[in-house]
Amino acid sequence: MSRKLVTTSDGSHTLFVPELGEHYHSIHGAVQESTHVFIKHGLETLPTDDIPLYIFEMGLGTGLNLLLTALQPLGRPVHYASIEAYPLNAEEAASLNYGSLFDEHPEAKSLLQTVHTLPWGEPTALKPGLTIHKLHAKLSELDWAVLPQFNLIYFDAFAPDVQPNLWSEEVFQSLYNQMHPGGILVTYCAKGSVKRAMKAAGFSIERLPGPPGKREMTRARKLI
Ligand SMILES: C[S@@+](CC[C@H](N)C(=O)[O-])C[C@H]1O[C@@H](n2cnc3c(N)ncnc32)[C@H](O)[C@@H]1O
């Protein structure tokens, strides 16, 4: 899968996959979109607690969602598992500008580098209090039994038009089964068929304002 580096409207990079006609993030702003969908309407909405937080990400990709999570004041142990079928090569990872976009976080550059150099297949500390488990596999091949129950899911697959199999009721059912009651799943996608698949899997759905350039996003909750 060939990929091209693109600069989005907020100055942050994303990747474009010509074969799919898909960007990894919104061209209206990659950092802006990830912050809005996954941090503001995901991580920041969870009750503050000192018990460990378990996050699962569909699609590690550039590592942007993980980096943004790592830059938050987490205040409790966080275990972050992320699956990726087509990892970036070293040159692609090194070309991303995320490490130099956060003046108040000079550590961002080395964190991003570490995200991309840590081994696959074993939980490893990214920084004190934050363990990451990079899973090199397709979602359909994942052995859920070896993973914990999650409180928060960042569902960041390519759009349903290009990868409909990743947005099916069956996939959302597996995710639902792997979540703690009260857990939430956030995604940039607000397509009707996706929300219906989530509902059929048992989730309660919220429509939320989307990031710049997008009217809506979705938050799905596993009710207690
Ligand atoms: C929209 S991109 C987002 C990536 C990432 N969250 C980011 O911020 O860069 C979707 C990601 O899912 C990965 N992917 C596509 N199909 C997959 C599959 N079947 N299983 C696991 N990962 C997949 C892609 O390689 C890509 O990295």
The ligand as a Tripos MOL2 file, in Angstrom:
@<TRIPOS>MOLECULE
LIG
   27    29     1     0     0
SMALL
NO_CHARGES

@<TRIPOS>ATOM
      1 C1         -8.0170    6.1810    9.0780 C.3       1 LIG1
      2 S1         -6.4300    5.4290    9.3360 S.3       1 LIG1
      3 C2         -6.1710    6.0440   10.9720 C.3       1 LIG1
      4 C3         -4.9270    5.6180   11.6430 C.3       1 LIG1
      5 C4         -4.5390    6.2440   12.9710 C.3       1 LIG1
      6 N1         -5.5330    6.1550   13.9950 N.3       1 LIG1
      7 C5         -3.9200    7.5890   12.8160 C.2       1 LIG1
      8 O1         -4.3280    8.5120   13.5430 O.co2     1 LIG1
      9 O2         -3.0120    7.7370   12.0250 O.co2     1 LIG1
     10 C6         -6.9060    3.7010    9.4770 C.3       1 LIG1
     11 C7         -5.8190    2.7490    9.8940 C.3       1 LIG1
     12 O3         -6.3450    1.4090    9.9650 O.3       1 LIG1
     13 C8         -5.4000    0.5040    9.4090 C.3       1 LIG1
     14 N2         -6.1250   -0.6790    8.9240 N.ar      1 LIG1
     15 C9         -6.8120   -0.8170    7.7680 C.ar      1 LIG1
     16 N3         -7.4100   -2.0150    7.7020 N.ar      1 LIG1
     17 C10        -7.1110   -2.6680    8.8480 C.ar      1 LIG1
     18 C11        -7.4690   -3.9390    9.3830 C.ar      1 LIG1
     19 N4         -8.2440   -4.7810    8.7190 N.pl3     1 LIG1
     20 N5         -6.9960   -4.2760   10.6010 N.ar      1 LIG1
     21 C12        -6.1920   -3.4200   11.2940 C.ar      1 LIG1
     22 N6         -5.8190   -2.1910   10.8390 N.ar      1 LIG1
     23 C13        -6.2840   -1.8140    9.6350 C.ar      1 LIG1
     24 C14        -4.7440    1.3050    8.3060 C.3       1 LIG1
     25 O4         -3.5100    0.7680    7.9230 O.3       1 LIG1
     26 C15        -4.6330    2.6810    8.9450 C.3       1 LIG1
     27 O5         -3.4520    2.8050    9.6810 O.3       1 LIG1
@<TRIPOS>BOND
     1     1     2 1
     2     2     3 1
     3     2    10 1
     4     3     4 1
     5     4     5 1
     6     5     6 1
     7     5     7 1
     8     7     8 2
     9     7     9 1
    10    10    11 1
    11    11    12 1
    12    11    26 1
    13    12    13 1
    14    13    14 1
    15    13    24 1
    16    14    15 ar
    17    14    23 ar
    18    15    16 ar
    19    16    17 ar
    20    17    18 ar
    21    17    23 ar
    22    18    19 1
    23    18    20 ar
    24    20    21 ar
    25    21    22 ar
    26    22    23 ar
    27    24    25 1
    28    24    26 1
    29    26    27 1
@<TRIPOS>SUBSTRUCTURE
     1 LIG1         1 GROUP 0 **** ****
